[in-house]
Amino acid sequence: ISPLERRNAMAAEEQQYLLLIEQREEAGGLTAPELVEPLTALGDLYFSYRDFDRAFEAYASARQIMRVNDGFDTLPELPLITKLMHTEDARRRVVEAWELEQALVTLAERNAGSIETLPVFQELAQRRFAIWERHAAGEIPPQIELGCYYHRREYNATMGAVMLTNDNPGIREQCSAGDRNVARLALLLEGRSYQMRALEAMLQNGDYASEAFWAQFIDMLATSYVVMPRVRSYADTPLADLMTRLLSHEPRDEPERVRRAHILVQLADMNVMRARRLDRYVGYDTVRQQYEQAYEVLRQEGVTDAELDAMFAPALPVALPSFEPNPLATNAGAGVAGYIDISFEITRQGKSRRIRVGAESASVDRAQRRGLQQLVSLATFRPRLVDGVLVDNAPVSLRYYIGSALGAATTCPDADEDLCDEPVMTAE
């Protein structure tokens, strides 16, 4: 479509909305609630054609009429505030977009648990992670200063929130510089707090067994996995509280009972990783109970033996976290340069022991062999269950196909063992 045809199409559609707005103004007055819908649609039209100034005007008018009729700070305002924020983003008005985002946060948190807040909290989380990614890449997004992220502190275990150190009256004047690790951690924790609120909205609206709920839950766990090694002596009270909340949900049917068991497995997995990083297994019996309870529930709900084995004792052991690609998962086929047969045992703590290299192709060199041994040695695995009982020193063997250099394995993303000090978490 040519630029002229595009302009003509927009003008024709614009006139339809303007005519409808005029008719509704004549019928109900300048603040008639019936004006909200066509004004919003008109704003969407302008936005789609990148006429952001007029889009903002249309959205702002719709919001003002809504507030006149329904009062300030109501749930129906959420989509309009979001549209205004997006428009300010498009106009590169960073401060104005930030102020609208803060209004969005306040209104959504005031109505936490309402299904209308779900897309809001999901987007807020993604916005925080986008800033985190930019900052981690070496940029200094203006939102870092606007949110004073350099002067936030680690999770307060008692309060369970990211605390702003505002006891110094001049702290706001210092927001342009500070500890980059504090800023990045605060962004991660804030983003995850929005993920948790999104989960709460889904839980309160009956989505416990849905695939959307599971996807949101895994996204939240993935964020927690990034957070864990970055905080010294991190008990993660908010995550423990959320897991308790999710596991305290009284299942209403078979899908919800199965979902609860899957959540319990993920909690046990996380506890295995925590204990491995800390190399301390105080209270580790809780992990065994979590796995065995989940296994029994799934068995009672008719999950087949093959499905149970795929979860708790597969031929390819489950490397943790299970939502990350399994580093041992390789396939024979084009591009494979060789293979190594390897066997080892998995302890009930998720460690590997008695690693032995067996047959290998002639093309394998010493560095590749040692790389695979290190990969297995440093990995954490889901402990194996047989007939519902956690097995110590469970033997496994597999063939690892080599297509490229073996990747390096680490146990702590920050390469600082002191940052991996995490206790086992329980959920009653």
C-alpha positions in Angstrom: 0.0 0.0 0.0 1.3 3.4 -0.9 1.8 6.2 1.7 -1.1 8.1 0.0 -3.4 5.1 0.2 -2.4 4.6 3.8 -3.2 8.2 4.7 -6.6 8.0 2.9 -7.5 4.8 4.8 -6.7 6.4 8.1 -8.6 9.5 7.3 -11.7 7.5 6.3 -11.6 5.5 9.5 -10.8 8.6 11.6 -13.9 10.3 10.2 -16.1 7.4 11.3 -14.9 7.7 14.8 -15.2 11.5 14.9 -18.7 11.3 13.6 -19.6 8.7 16.3 -18.1 10.9 19.0 -20.0 13.9 17.8 -23.3 12.0 17.8 -22.7 10.7 21.3 -21.7 14.2 22.6 -25.0 15.6 21.2 -27.0 12.8 22.9 -25.3 12.6 26.3 -23.1 15.7 26.7 -19.3 16.2 26.6 -18.7 13.8 29.5 -21.1 11.0 28.4 -19.7 7.6 29.4 -20.5 6.3 26.0 -17.6 8.4 24.7 -14.9 6.3 26.3 -15.1 3.5 23.8 -14.9 5.5 20.5 -12.2 7.8 22.0 -10.1 4.8 22.9 -10.6 3.3 19.5 -9.6 6.6 17.9 -6.5 6.6 20.0 -5.7 3.1 18.9 -6.1 4.2 15.3 -3.7 7.1 15.7 -1.2 4.9 17.5 -1.3 2.3 14.8 -0.4 5.1 12.3 2.3 6.4 14.6 0.5 9.7 15.2 1.4 9.5 18.9 0.5 13.1 19.8 -3.1 12.7 18.8 -3.2 9.2 20.2 -2.2 10.6 23.6 -4.9 13.3 23.4 -7.6 10.7 22.6 -6.5 8.3 25.4 -6.3 11.2 27.9 -9.8 12.4 27.0 -11.2 8.9 27.4 -9.5 8.6 30.8 -10.8 11.9 32.0 -14.4 11.1 31.0 -14.1 7.7 32.8 -12.9 9.5 35.9 -15.7 12.0 35.8 -18.3 9.2 35.6 -16.8 6.5 37.7 -14.4 8.3 40.1 -10.6 8.2 40.3 -8.4 5.1 40.3 -10.9 2.4 39.2 -10.0 -0.9 37.6 -11.3 0.1 34.2 -8.6 2.8 34.1 -5.8 0.2 33.9 -5.9 -0.3 30.1 -6.1 3.4 29.5 -3.1 4.2 31.7 -1.2 1.4 30.0 -2.0 2.9 26.6 -0.9 6.3 27.8 2.3 4.9 29.1 3.0 3.1 25.7 2.3 6.4 23.9 4.8 8.3 26.1 7.3 5.5 25.5 6.8 6.0 21.7 7.2 9.7 22.1 10.4 9.0 24.1 9.1 11.0 27.0 10.8 8.9 29.7 9.9 10.9 32.8 6.2 11.1 31.8 6.1 7.4 30.9 7.7 6.6 34.3 5.1 8.6 36.2 2.3 6.8 34.3 3.9 3.5 35.1 4.0 4.4 38.8 0.3 5.3 38.7 -0.2 1.9 37.0 1.7 0.1 39.8 -0.2 1.9 42.5 -3.6 1.1 41.0 -2.8 -2.5 40.2 -1.3 -3.2 43.7 -4.4 -1.6 45.3 -6.5 -4.2 43.4 -4.1 -7.1 43.6 -5.9 -10.4 43.0 -8.3 -9.0 40.5 -8.1 -10.7 37.1 -7.9 -7.2 35.5 -4.5 -6.7 37.0 -3.0 -9.9 35.4 -1.8 -8.3 32.1 -0.6 -5.3 34.0 1.6 -7.2 36.4 2.9 -9.3 33.6 3.9 -6.3 31.6 5.4 -4.5 34.6 7.6 -7.5 35.2 8.8 -7.5 31.6 9.5 -3.8 31.8 11.7 -4.3 34.8 13.6 -7.2 33.2 14.1 -5.1 30.0 15.8 -2.4 32.1 17.8 -5.1 33.9 19.0 -6.5 30.6 20.0 -3.1 29.3 21.9 -2.3 32.5 23.6 -5.7 32.5 24.7 -5.0 28.9 26.4 -1.8 30.0 23.7 0.8 29.4 22.4 3.2 32.1 18.7 3.5 31.3 17.2 6.7 32.8 14.8 4.6 34.8 17.7 3.5 37.0 17.9 7.1 38.3 14.1 7.7 38.3 13.6 4.7 40.5 16.7 5.3 42.5 17.8 1.7 42.0 21.4 2.4 42.9 20.3 3.0 46.5 18.0 0.1 47.0 19.1 -2.7 49.3 18.8 -6.5 49.3 15.6 -8.2 50.3 14.7 -7.6 53.9 13.9 -11.1 55.1 11.4 -9.7 57.7 9.6 -7.2 55.4 9.9 -9.3 52.3 10.3 -6.3 50.1 12.9 -4.3 48.3 13.5 -1.4 50.7 14.6 2.0 49.5 17.2 3.5 51.9 15.4 6.9 52.2 16.5 7.6 55.8 19.0 10.0 54.4 17.1 13.2 53.3 19.6 13.8 50.5 19.3 10.3 49.1 17.2 11.4 46.1 20.0 13.7 45.0 22.4 10.7 44.8 20.2 8.5 42.6 22.4 9.0 39.5 25.3 6.8 40.8 25.9 3.9 43.1 26.4 0.2 43.4 25.4 -1.4 40.1 24.9 -4.8 41.7 22.3 -3.3 44.1 20.5 -1.8 41.1 20.4 -5.0 39.2 19.3 -7.0 42.2 16.5 -4.5 43.0 15.3 -4.7 39.4 15.2 -8.5 39.5 13.4 -8.6 42.8 10.9 -6.0 41.8 10.1 -7.8 38.5 9.7 -11.0 40.3 7.3 -9.4 42.8 5.1 -8.5 39.8 5.3 -12.1 38.6 4.1 -13.2 42.0 1.2 -10.8 41.9 0.2 -12.1 38.5 0.2 -15.6 39.9 -2.0 -14.5 42.8 -4.5 -13.0 40.3 -4.6 -16.3 38.4 -5.0 -18.3 41.6 -7.8 -16.2 42.9 -9.7 -16.5 39.6 -9.6 -20.3 39.3 -6.7 -20.8 36.9 -4.7 -23.0 39.2 -4.7 -26.0 36.8 -4.3 -24.0 33.6 -1.3 -24.1 31.3 -1.2 -20.3 31.5 -0.8 -20.6 35.3 2.0 -23.1 34.9 3.8 -21.0 32.3 3.6 -18.0 34.7 4.8 -20.1 37.6 7.9 -21.4 35.6 8.7 -17.8 34.6 8.7 -16.8 38.2 10.9 -19.7 39.2 13.3 -18.8 36.4 13.7 -15.4 37.8 14.2 -16.8 41.3 16.9 -19.0 39.9 18.7 -15.9 38.6 18.2 -14.1 42.0 19.3 -16.9 44.4 23.1 -16.8 43.9 23.2 -13.1 44.0 22.2 -12.6 47.6 24.3 -13.6 50.5 22.5 -15.8 53.1 19.3 -15.5 51.1 16.3 -17.2 52.7 13.8 -15.8 50.1 10.9 -15.4 52.5 8.6 -14.0 49.8 9.1 -17.1 47.6 8.6 -19.5 50.5 5.4 -17.6 51.4 4.2 -17.9 47.8 5.0 -21.6 47.6 3.1 -22.1 50.9 0.2 -20.2 49.5 0.2 -22.3 46.3 0.5 -25.6 48.1 -2.2 -24.6 50.6 -4.7 -24.3 47.8 -7.3 -27.0 48.3 -7.6 -28.9 45.0 -11.1 -29.1 43.7 -10.5 -31.8 41.1 -8.0 -34.1 39.5 -6.3 -31.5 37.3 -5.7 -29.3 40.4 -4.4 -32.2 42.4 -1.9 -33.0 39.6 -0.9 -29.3 39.4 -0.3 -29.2 43.1 2.0 -32.2 42.9 4.0 -30.6 40.0 4.4 -27.5 42.1 5.7 -29.6 45.0 8.3 -31.2 42.7 9.5 -27.8 41.6 9.8 -26.8 45.3 11.8 -29.9 46.0 14.0 -29.2 43.0 14.8 -25.7 44.2 15.6 -27.0 47.7 18.0 -29.5 46.1 19.8 -26.7 44.3 20.0 -24.6 47.4 21.4 -27.4 49.5 23.9 -28.2 46.8 25.2 -24.6 46.6 25.4 -24.3 50.3 26.7 -27.9 50.7 24.7 -28.2 53.8 21.8 -30.6 54.2 20.2 -29.6 57.5 16.5 -30.5 57.2 17.0 -32.3 54.0 14.5 -35.0 54.9 11.9 -32.4 53.9 13.1 -32.7 50.3 12.6 -36.4 50.4 9.1 -36.0 51.8 8.2 -33.5 49.1 9.3 -35.7 46.2 7.7 -38.8 47.7 4.4 -37.0 48.5 4.2 -35.7 44.9 4.9 -39.1 43.5 2.1 -40.7 45.6 -0.4 -38.0 44.6 0.4 -38.4 40.9 0.2 -42.2 41.2 -3.2 -42.0 42.9 -4.5 -39.6 40.2 -3.8 -42.2 37.5 -0.5 -41.0 36.1 1.0 -44.0 34.4 4.2 -45.7 35.5 5.9 -44.6 32.3 5.0 -40.9 33.0 6.2 -41.3 36.6 9.5 -42.7 35.4 9.9 -39.9 32.9 9.6 -37.4 35.8 11.5 -39.2 38.6 13.7 -41.8 36.9 14.2 -41.1 33.2 17.0 -42.6 31.2 18.4 -39.1 30.7 18.6 -37.8 34.3 16.8 -34.5 35.0 19.4 -31.7 35.3 18.3 -28.9 37.6 16.7 -26.5 37.1 14.4 -28.6 35.0 13.1 -25.5 33.1 16.6 -24.9 31.6 17.9 -26.9 28.7 19.5 -30.2 29.9 23.2 -30.0 29.2 23.4 -33.8 28.7 20.6 -33.9 26.1 22.3 -34.6 22.8 21.2 -36.6 19.7 22.9 -38.7 17.0 22.6 -37.2 13.6 24.2 -34.8 11.1 27.0 -32.8 12.5 28.0 -35.2 15.2 31.7 -35.6 15.5 31.8 -38.4 18.0 30.4 -39.8 21.2 31.3 -40.7 24.8 29.6 -43.3 26.9 29.5 -42.2 30.5 28.0 -43.7 33.7 27.7 -42.3 37.2 25.5 -42.5 40.3 23.1 -39.8 41.5 22.9 -39.4 45.3 19.8 -38.4 47.1 21.4 -34.9 47.4 21.4 -34.6 43.6 25.2 -35.0 43.3 27.0 -37.3 40.9 29.6 -39.8 42.1 31.7 -42.6 40.7 31.8 -41.0 37.3 33.2 -43.4 34.7 33.9 -43.0 31.0 33.3 -46.1 28.9 33.4 -46.5 25.2 34.1 -43.5 23.0 34.7 -42.8 19.3 38.2 -42.5 17.9 37.8 -38.8 17.3 37.3 -38.0 21.0 40.2 -36.2 22.6 41.3 -35.9 26.2 39.9 -32.3 26.6 36.4 -33.4 25.5 36.5 -36.4 27.8 37.5 -34.2 30.8 35.0 -31.6 29.8 32.2 -34.1 30.0 33.4 -35.4 33.3 33.5 -31.9 34.7 30.0 -31.1 33.3 28.6 -34.2 35.1 30.5 -33.4 38.3 29.3 -29.9 38.6 25.7 -30.4 37.5 22.9 -30.9 40.0 20.4 -33.6 39.3 16.9 -34.4 40.4 17.2 -37.3 42.9 15.9 -40.6 41.5 12.7 -42.2 42.9 11.9 -45.9 42.3 8.4 -47.1 43.3 7.9 -43.8 45.1 11.0 -44.1 47.3 14.0 -41.8 47.0 17.1 -43.9 46.1 20.6 -43.2 47.2 23.4 -43.7 44.7 21.0 -44.5 41.7 23.1 -45.6 38.7 22.6 -44.0 35.3 24.4 -44.3 32.0 24.1 -42.5 28.7 25.8 -41.8 25.4 26.9 -38.2 24.9 27.2 -37.1 21.3 29.7 -34.4 20.5 28.9 -31.9 18.0 30.8 -28.9 19.3 33.0 -27.9 22.2 31.6 -28.9 25.6 30.3 -25.9 27.4 31.7 -24.8 30.7 29.7 -25.6 33.8 29.5 -23.5 36.8 27.6 -23.8 40.1 27.2 -20.0 40.7 26.3 -17.4 38.0 28.4 -14.8 39.8 31.5 -17.1 40.0 31.6 -16.2 43.7 30.9 -19.1 46.0 30.1 -16.8 48.9 27.1 -15.6 47.0 25.7 -19.1 46.8 24.9 -19.3 50.5 21.2 -20.4 50.6 19.3 -22.5 53.2 16.7 -25.1 52.4 13.3 -23.6 52.0 10.1 -25.3 53.4 6.5 -24.8 52.6 4.0 -26.3 55.0 
